[in-house]
Amino acid sequence: MIDIRAILSELGIDYKEAGKNVGAHDINISCPFCGAEMHLGISKLEGKVHCWVCSFEDLDRYPSFLKVLYEVTGLGWDEIKEVLADHGWEQYSYAIKKPDSGLAAKCELPRESRKISSIHRSSKGYSDAVDYLSRRGFDNDVIGWHDLRFASSGNYGGRIIIPICLDFKVVSFTSRDYTGKQKNRYKHAPLYMSSKRIKDLLYNYDSAKSFDHIYILEGPTDVWRMGEDSVAVFRSALSSEQRNLLISLKPKSVTIVFDPMAASRAYEAAESLLPFINKIKVVRLTGEKDVANMTRDEVLIMEDKTSLYKG
């Protein structure tokens, strides 16, 4: 039987299961087509979708659950199909490849991307990319530390390119829209341009090795805000591979800080780590703020007021 809740959690999609405009057998997410918050209903029994606001009137055809997930996550079709099949979506089980099939021998960053720290200031798109980072409070130290790039054209045009490293080698990448005009804020690398799957990685893993206490966050911009002692899970539920990477760091303690709508994923992550790490805190954010929109000191104040997670 299909497990819609597990699919959404693994893909890092926030949802609600009760309240206004949530059907008796539905689970709601935000609509990627009209932007209505928590108004797209998904049948937990069949996976059929319906938006209470736009009813998909501007689309050429009624979207499938797969199409909705593609629009929300920015992941490739094969990766989404794999997650669907893992949780009972039998329609795609025949097409699932072996775990490492489709991966490249070496990660290929987009050909159109350029290093922000070395490109000439007059280059097309440079000022827009740098202005976006500056408005968010991310300076040259962040740009250099994370080897950030940008693309002004191609499949990743209008995006900050964010390399993802494992053992100091670039193995994949994600990207962040800097124009404010694209449907998906984040767009991940497809398998054929990656040597490792993003769901098997932790952003900033290599830097975090040096610390006894580690902050587990959702996205790369959260890490840019918090600093070198933090990692990000790319908004997904903590996978077994990510858990194993965290355990390999041998931290004495961790603090998990996810976005307000992702509290359930935060506690699930804490539960999976509890047998291996004695001191765990789960900081609950409220309102619309996430870590990237706060200061490190604000997060630390909330952490200090949070009790240890006991399970």
C-alpha positions as CSV (number, residue, x, y, z in Angstrom):
1,M,0.0,0.0,0.0
2,I,1.3,3.5,-0.9
3,D,2.6,5.5,2.1
4,I,2.1,9.1,1.1
5,R,3.3,10.4,4.5
6,A,6.6,8.5,4.2
7,I,7.1,9.8,0.6
8,L,6.6,13.4,1.6
9,S,8.9,13.1,4.6
10,E,11.7,11.5,2.6
11,L,11.5,14.2,0.0
12,G,11.4,16.9,2.6
13,I,8.0,18.2,1.7
14,D,6.0,19.9,4.5
15,Y,2.4,18.7,4.9
16,K,-0.6,18.8,7.2
17,E,-3.1,16.0,7.8
18,A,-6.0,17.9,9.5
19,G,-7.8,21.2,9.4
20,K,-9.6,23.4,6.9
21,N,-9.6,22.1,3.3
22,V,-8.1,18.8,4.3
23,G,-10.3,15.9,3.1
24,A,-11.0,12.9,5.3
25,H,-8.6,10.7,3.4
26,D,-6.2,13.4,2.2
27,I,-2.9,14.9,3.2
28,N,-2.2,18.5,2.1
29,I,0.9,20.3,0.8
30,S,1.5,23.7,-0.8
31,C,0.6,23.8,-4.5
32,P,3.6,24.3,-6.8
33,F,1.4,25.6,-9.6
34,C,-0.5,28.5,-7.9
35,G,1.5,28.8,-4.7
36,A,-1.5,28.3,-2.4
37,E,-0.1,27.2,1.0
38,M,-1.3,23.8,2.1
39,H,-4.2,23.7,-0.3
40,L,-3.1,20.8,-2.6
41,G,-4.8,17.6,-1.4
42,I,-3.3,14.2,-2.0
43,S,-5.4,11.1,-1.5
44,K,-3.6,8.8,1.0
45,L,-5.4,5.8,-0.6
46,E,-4.7,6.5,-4.3
47,G,-2.3,9.3,-4.6
48,K,-4.7,11.5,-6.7
49,V,-4.1,15.2,-6.4
50,H,-6.4,18.3,-6.3
51,C,-5.8,21.9,-5.5
52,W,-8.6,23.7,-3.7
53,V,-7.5,27.1,-5.1
54,C,-6.5,26.8,-8.8
55,S,-7.9,23.4,-9.6
56,F,-5.0,23.2,-12.1
57,E,-7.0,25.4,-14.6
58,D,-3.9,26.9,-16.2
59,L,-2.3,23.5,-17.0
60,D,-2.6,21.7,-20.2
61,R,-3.4,18.4,-18.4
62,Y,-4.3,17.3,-14.9
63,P,-1.0,16.6,-13.1
64,S,0.0,13.3,-11.7
65,F,1.3,12.8,-8.2
66,L,4.7,12.3,-9.8
67,K,4.5,15.6,-11.6
68,V,3.6,17.4,-8.4
69,L,6.6,15.9,-6.6
70,Y,8.9,16.9,-9.5
71,E,7.6,20.5,-9.4
72,V,7.9,20.8,-5.6
73,T,11.4,19.2,-5.2
74,G,13.3,19.9,-8.3
75,L,14.7,16.3,-8.2
76,G,15.0,14.2,-11.3
77,W,12.3,11.8,-12.4
78,D,14.3,8.6,-11.7
79,E,15.1,9.7,-8.1
80,I,11.4,10.5,-7.4
81,K,10.3,7.2,-8.9
82,E,12.7,5.4,-6.7
83,V,11.3,7.0,-3.6
84,L,7.8,6.2,-4.8
85,A,8.6,2.6,-5.3
86,D,10.3,2.3,-1.9
87,H,6.9,3.3,-0.3
88,G,4.5,1.2,-2.3
89,W,3.9,3.0,-5.6
90,E,3.9,-0.2,-7.6
91,Q,3.3,1.6,-10.9
92,Y,7.0,2.5,-11.1
93,S,8.6,-0.5,-9.4
94,Y,9.5,-2.1,-12.8
95,A,11.6,0.9,-13.8
96,I,13.8,1.2,-10.7
97,K,17.4,0.7,-11.4
98,K,20.2,-0.8,-9.3
99,P,21.2,1.5,-6.4
100,D,24.3,2.9,-8.1
101,S,23.1,2.9,-11.7
102,G,22.8,6.2,-13.5
103,L,25.6,7.8,-11.4
104,A,28.6,9.4,-13.0
105,A,32.1,8.4,-12.3
106,K,32.9,12.0,-11.5
107,C,30.6,14.9,-10.6
108,E,30.1,17.4,-13.3
109,L,29.2,21.0,-12.3
110,P,27.1,22.9,-14.9
111,R,29.3,24.0,-17.7
112,E,27.7,27.5,-17.6
113,S,28.6,28.0,-13.9
114,R,31.5,30.3,-12.8
115,K,33.2,30.8,-9.5
116,I,31.8,33.9,-7.9
117,S,35.2,34.6,-6.1
118,S,37.2,34.6,-9.4
119,I,34.8,35.9,-12.1
120,H,35.0,39.4,-13.3
121,R,32.5,41.8,-11.8
122,S,31.2,42.9,-15.1
123,S,30.2,39.3,-16.1
124,K,26.5,38.7,-16.9
125,G,24.6,37.8,-13.8
126,Y,27.4,38.5,-11.4
127,S,25.9,41.5,-9.7
128,D,22.4,39.8,-9.4
129,A,24.0,36.7,-7.8
130,V,26.2,38.7,-5.4
131,D,23.3,41.1,-4.5
132,Y,21.1,38.2,-3.6
133,L,23.8,36.8,-1.3
134,S,24.5,40.2,0.2
135,R,20.8,40.8,0.9
136,R,20.7,37.5,2.8
137,G,23.7,38.5,4.8
138,F,26.2,36.1,3.2
139,D,29.5,37.7,2.6
140,N,32.8,36.8,0.7
141,D,33.8,34.5,3.5
142,V,30.8,32.3,2.9
143,I,31.3,32.5,-0.9
144,G,34.9,31.4,-0.6
145,W,34.4,28.8,2.1
146,H,31.7,27.0,0.1
147,D,33.2,27.6,-3.3
148,L,29.9,29.1,-4.5
149,R,29.3,29.6,-8.2
150,F,26.5,31.1,-10.3
151,A,25.0,30.4,-13.7
152,S,23.3,33.1,-15.8
153,S,22.2,30.8,-18.6
154,G,21.5,27.1,-19.3
155,N,19.5,24.7,-17.3
156,Y,20.7,26.3,-14.1
157,G,20.5,29.9,-15.2
158,G,19.6,32.4,-12.5
159,R,20.9,30.1,-9.8
160,I,23.7,29.9,-7.2
161,I,25.5,26.6,-7.8
162,I,26.4,24.9,-4.5
163,P,29.0,22.1,-4.7
164,I,28.5,19.2,-2.3
165,C,31.7,17.5,-1.0
166,L,32.5,14.1,0.6
167,D,36.0,13.5,1.8
168,F,37.0,16.8,0.2
169,K,35.9,15.7,-3.3
170,V,32.9,17.3,-5.1
171,V,30.4,14.5,-5.6
172,S,27.2,16.4,-6.3
173,F,25.6,19.8,-6.2
174,T,22.4,21.7,-5.6
175,S,21.4,25.2,-6.7
176,R,19.4,28.1,-5.3
177,D,17.4,30.5,-7.3
178,Y,18.7,34.1,-6.9
179,T,16.1,35.8,-9.1
180,G,13.0,35.1,-7.1
181,K,11.2,34.2,-10.3
182,Q,11.6,30.4,-10.6
183,K,9.1,27.8,-9.3
184,N,11.6,25.8,-7.3
185,R,13.9,27.6,-5.0
186,Y,16.3,24.6,-5.0
187,K,17.1,22.4,-8.0
188,H,19.4,19.4,-7.3
189,A,21.9,17.8,-9.6
190,P,20.6,14.9,-11.7
191,L,22.1,11.4,-11.2
192,Y,24.1,11.5,-14.4
193,M,26.0,14.6,-13.2
194,S,26.7,13.2,-9.7
195,S,28.9,10.5,-8.3
196,K,26.8,10.2,-5.1
197,R,23.1,10.6,-4.4
198,I,22.2,13.8,-2.6
199,K,20.0,11.8,-0.1
200,D,23.2,9.9,0.9
201,L,25.1,13.1,1.7
202,L,25.4,15.7,4.3
203,Y,26.2,19.3,3.3
204,N,29.4,20.6,5.0
205,Y,30.3,17.1,6.2
206,D,34.0,17.6,5.9
207,S,34.1,20.9,7.9
208,A,31.9,19.4,10.7
209,K,34.5,16.6,11.3
210,S,36.5,19.0,13.5
211,F,33.7,19.6,16.1
212,D,32.4,17.6,19.1
213,H,29.0,19.4,18.9
214,I,27.2,19.5,15.5
215,Y,24.1,21.3,14.4
216,I,21.9,19.3,12.0
217,L,19.9,21.7,9.8
218,E,17.7,21.5,6.7
219,G,19.4,23.5,3.9
220,P,22.7,24.9,2.7
221,T,21.7,28.5,3.5
222,D,21.1,27.3,7.1
223,V,24.7,26.1,7.2
224,W,26.0,29.3,5.8
225,R,24.2,31.1,8.7
226,M,25.3,28.8,11.5
227,G,28.9,28.1,10.5
228,E,31.4,25.3,10.2
229,D,30.0,23.1,13.0
230,S,26.8,22.4,11.1
231,V,25.5,20.0,8.4
232,A,22.4,20.0,6.3
233,V,20.1,17.1,5.1
234,F,18.7,19.0,2.1
235,R,15.2,19.3,3.6
236,S,14.6,15.5,3.5
237,A,14.0,13.0,6.3
238,L,17.2,11.7,7.7
239,S,18.2,8.7,5.5
240,S,20.1,5.7,6.9
241,E,23.1,6.8,4.9
242,Q,23.0,10.3,6.3
243,R,22.6,8.9,9.8
244,N,25.6,6.7,9.3
245,L,27.7,9.7,8.2
246,L,26.6,11.6,11.3
247,I,27.6,8.6,13.5
248,S,31.0,8.4,11.7
249,L,31.7,12.0,12.9
250,K,31.5,10.7,16.5
251,P,30.0,13.9,17.9
252,K,29.5,14.1,21.7
253,S,26.2,16.0,21.1
254,V,24.0,17.3,18.4
255,T,21.3,19.9,18.1
256,I,18.6,19.5,15.4
257,V,17.0,22.7,14.1
258,F,14.5,22.3,11.3
259,D,11.9,24.7,9.8
260,P,8.7,25.2,11.8
261,M,6.6,22.9,9.5
262,A,9.2,20.1,9.7
263,A,9.0,19.4,13.5
264,S,8.0,15.7,12.9
265,R,11.0,15.1,10.7
266,A,13.2,16.7,13.4
267,Y,12.0,14.3,16.1
268,E,12.2,11.3,13.7
269,A,15.9,12.2,13.2
270,A,16.5,12.5,16.9
271,E,14.9,9.1,17.5
272,S,17.1,7.4,14.9
273,L,20.2,9.0,16.4
274,L,19.4,8.4,20.1
275,P,21.0,4.9,20.3
276,F,24.3,6.4,19.1
277,I,24.5,9.9,20.5
278,N,23.6,10.5,24.1
279,K,23.1,14.3,24.1
280,I,20.5,15.5,21.5
281,K,18.4,18.6,21.5
282,V,15.5,19.4,19.1
283,V,15.0,23.2,18.9
284,R,11.4,24.0,17.9
285,L,11.1,27.1,15.7
286,T,7.9,29.0,15.6
287,G,6.3,31.4,13.1
288,E,7.7,31.8,9.6
289,K,11.4,32.1,10.5
290,D,14.0,29.4,9.5
291,V,17.6,29.3,10.5
292,A,18.8,31.1,7.4
293,N,16.7,34.1,8.4
294,M,18.0,34.2,12.0
295,T,21.4,35.0,13.5
296,R,23.5,32.3,15.1
297,D,23.1,34.0,18.5
298,E,19.3,33.8,18.2
299,V,19.5,30.1,17.5
300,L,21.9,29.6,20.4
301,I,19.6,31.4,22.8
302,M,16.8,29.0,21.8
303,E,19.1,26.0,22.1
304,D,20.0,27.1,25.7
305,K,16.4,27.0,26.7
306,T,15.7,23.6,25.2
307,S,15.9,20.4,27.2
308,L,17.7,17.3,26.1
309,Y,15.6,14.9,24.0
310,K,14.7,11.8,25.9
311,G,12.7,9.9,23.3
